[in-house]
Amino acid sequence: MNWKAVHRWLGLSLGTVALVLGLSGALLALDPVQEAWQAPTAPADLPVATLVQQVQQAMPGVEEIRRLPSGAVAAFGFDGDQAQARYVDATSGQLLGNYQPSSMPRWVKNLHRALLLGDGGRWGAAATALAMVLLSISGLVLLVRRMGGWRHVAGRVRGTLAQRLHVLAGRVVLALLLLSSITALTMSASTLGLLELEAGPEPDVVSSASTGADLAPAQLPLLRDLGVGDLHRVNLPDAGDPTDTWQVATTRGQGWIDRHSGDTLAWQEATLAQRLDDWARVLHTGESAWPWAVVMGLAGLCVLLFWASGVLIWWQGRRNAVHIADNSRLQQAEVLIFVASEGGSTWGFAQALHAALVRAGRRVHSSALEHFQITPTAQQVFILAATHGDGQPPAHARHALERIAAQGGSGVPVTVLGFGDRQYPAFCAYAQAVEQALRAQGHASLLPLELIHQQSAQQFARWGEALAQALGQPLAIDYRPRLPATTALTLVERRDYPGQADRPTAILRFAWPRQPWFARLLGCGLGRFEAGDLVGIVPPGNAVARYYSLASGSADGFLEICVRQWPGGVCSAHLLGLKPGDSTQAFIRANPGFTLSGRPPSVLLIGAGTGVAPLAGFIRRNDERTPMHLYFGARDPATDYYFGSEIARWQAEQRVASVNTIFSRVPGGGYVQEILQRDAERLRKLLAAGAAVRVCGSRPMAQGVGEVLDALLAPLGLDVNALKAKGRYAEDLF
Ligand SMILES: Cc1cc2nc3c(=O)[nH]c(=O)nc-3n(C[C@H](O)[C@H](O)[C@H](O)COP(=O)(O)O)c2cc1C
């Protein structure tokens, strides 16, 4: 079952009607709330006989007494010629204000129940309820899949603002909407006559002939033994007709009572359909418990959020869709490219590979991985596979492994290129599974498995060069990442660290151009960011972005990065050439695995060189004074202790609990691993107590740090990988 397609097309086609039902439902939810304020709830164990007697005294012309779903009691009758409908205080029998069934205009009810279209509209509303059941179920399946299984459903949500809103709201409200739509279906079934609610024809009963007076309510056993909590309605016998009977409707059924003998003349037990309908009504409307009505009303309002964010997700997906030009027919192609992608970015790489091979004179066919097969004309096969969930395949490719296993080996090389993110413990796990399945089938490959981190264009270009060599044919792979829309950032301040003459470094502070929320929802402007997120900078005349870790969050009101001149680096040269007042083009890329979330008991911040930037950002915003311990390594305190003076100030403000530095170019100096080693006992205690770890800097440094921490964690039965799997240990490396 393609749940994604079901969800998308139902949402797009019936979403607007569902929106109308959700919003009108939210309005109707105000009724029970209002009713609960208007009259007190009757005590459930008060005998109905007592209630009737009291009401008869206060309203002699009473004909009917109803217990409303809110628990209040209303009496109906005549005062002379004047019809009366009053709330009643059940304990004293006193008449209260006038009873009004609903203050909501009728058309709101009609809109909600029949879309203002009469009987045809009732069918339309029922069909929408059915669509909502399917939308909720498919939404739940997609939610669980996206989060990587039930165990992770409560985990951190990633993606664009619209995706996050859709998932977050779904986590809270989906189950309620499912309940609401199932109960709506049940109610529709009874109003459309599909569910028989009548227990049978009304019995033909009359009170016995008697000249005596009526029995008082207290003398009628059925009314005496019935508590108000179980009452729906009681109709008093007509004063002018001696054969008329009492009629009482309760949660269990309906009875007719002889006015002279007090005998129960007939009893109809409530049917299963009636009980089902009663329950559906209570759960759907919240009419007997106003807090539930509020909950359901809010769920109705959330339909607006689902609808708007859902349409945006669809629109953003369409905008990002990749078109493959010159796609040969499968049966004629010499090169086959199969793609597994959830967010669509892997298709961008496939498109570049496809175009380069076509330019090299090959007939190429690209399609989704679930169509994997090796045709007689194929000479080369490539699989480009992204990993999602918690090491899972993209949803469309979830049966692809079985298909690959069912194909059997062939002489045609099948080469795999994985796409993932090292922040996830199961880095490129799906591409690795595909690789394993292929090798188990005996397929050869042109190149060993390559795993691309964070859609790195550079890494892809290197793989392309290796591929050209292996094919023995030059390949001009022109991959241009689809950059998000950029925003101009204006430099407001720079602090220079001359360092070595050829590698100057500076901390650059830009003004943050604030965006209204709707612009962020549409994916325009810079949006919010946190220290540890990335800013992509696009140097003038360049189509490739370079990413820098942010040393500030939008809450700081500015955007700060630490840039070091990279030998021959176009972007670092551009940034270091900026003067206050100059601007550059930028966008934000979230780095949710690295930014600090939750409330860890303490945090170990480990970095070297410019890697201190996000760590400084964490410390700057540590308003809660979480114990943070900084371990920082650089070359020389005189030249590259970035943020040195700020760190001293933050330590005085207790934003950082301890600062440990080490410098490699001073006598007796060394690397950051050494200060970790020296502090082993203390670090082990902090880690055993649940400390989170953030490491930022070069890959070799991070590897050294990982080794020291692995050794230090071993006595605790832990290692760095175990902490990564729990989201406690994250790296931001360059
Ligand atoms: C919800 C979500 C879960 C992810 N899970 C993993 C993972 O478990 N392992 C991994 O290596 N990358 C993971 N990634 C990163 C993606 O694989 C990576 O961004 C990839 O380039 C996306 O390709 P696509 O846009 O074609 O789907 C995840 C990304 C998202 C949004």
The ligand as a Tripos MOL2 file, in Angstrom:
@<TRIPOS>MOLECULE
LIG
   31    33     1     0     0
SMALL
NO_CHARGES

@<TRIPOS>ATOM
      1 C1         13.9820   12.2740    9.1090 C.3       1 LIG1
      2 C2         15.3810   11.9910    8.6110 C.ar      1 LIG1
      3 C3         16.0470   10.8440    9.0370 C.ar      1 LIG1
      4 C4         17.3410   10.5570    8.5820 C.ar      1 LIG1
      5 N1         17.9760    9.4270    9.0440 N.ar      1 LIG1
      6 C5         19.2320    9.1540    8.6190 C.ar      1 LIG1
      7 C6         19.9360    7.9770    9.0880 C.ar      1 LIG1
      8 O1         19.4210    7.1810    9.8730 O.2       1 LIG1
      9 N2         21.1940    7.7510    8.6270 N.ar      1 LIG1
     10 C7         21.8150    8.6180    7.7500 C.ar      1 LIG1
     11 O2         22.9660    8.3580    7.3890 O.2       1 LIG1
     12 N3         21.1840    9.7360    7.3010 N.ar      1 LIG1
     13 C8         19.9130   10.0230    7.7060 C.ar      1 LIG1
     14 N4         19.2720   11.1540    7.2510 N.ar      1 LIG1
     15 C9         19.9780   12.0750    6.3330 C.3       1 LIG1
     16 C10        19.6130   11.7980    4.8880 C.3       1 LIG1
     17 O3         19.9470   10.4960    4.5000 O.3       1 LIG1
     18 C11        20.3900   12.7660    3.9990 C.3       1 LIG1
     19 O4         19.9930   14.0830    4.3040 O.3       1 LIG1
     20 C12        20.1700   12.4660    2.5230 C.3       1 LIG1
     21 O5         21.0860   13.2340    1.7550 O.3       1 LIG1
     22 C13        18.7440   12.8010    2.1030 C.3       1 LIG1
     23 O6         18.5140   12.4120    0.7710 O.3       1 LIG1
     24 P1         17.1050   12.5990    0.0650 P.3       1 LIG1
     25 O7         16.7740   14.0680    0.1220 O.co2     1 LIG1
     26 O8         17.2990   12.1250   -1.3450 O.co2     1 LIG1
     27 O9         16.1110   11.7620    0.7820 O.co2     1 LIG1
     28 C14        17.9890   11.4460    7.6830 C.ar      1 LIG1
     29 C15        17.3190   12.5990    7.2540 C.ar      1 LIG1
     30 C16        16.0320   12.8830    7.7010 C.ar      1 LIG1
     31 C17        15.3300   14.1430    7.2290 C.3       1 LIG1
@<TRIPOS>BOND
     1     1     2 1
     2     2     3 ar
     3     2    30 ar
     4     3     4 ar
     5     4     5 ar
     6     4    28 ar
     7     5     6 ar
     8     6     7 ar
     9     6    13 1
    10     7     8 2
    11     7     9 ar
    12     9    10 ar
    13    10    11 2
    14    10    12 ar
    15    12    13 ar
    16    13    14 ar
    17    14    15 1
    18    14    28 ar
    19    15    16 1
    20    16    17 1
    21    16    18 1
    22    18    19 1
    23    18    20 1
    24    20    21 1
    25    20    22 1
    26    22    23 1
    27    23    24 1
    28    24    25 2
    29    24    26 1
    30    24    27 1
    31    28    29 ar
    32    29    30 ar
    33    30    31 1
@<TRIPOS>SUBSTRUCTURE
     1 LIG1         1 GROUP 0 **** ****
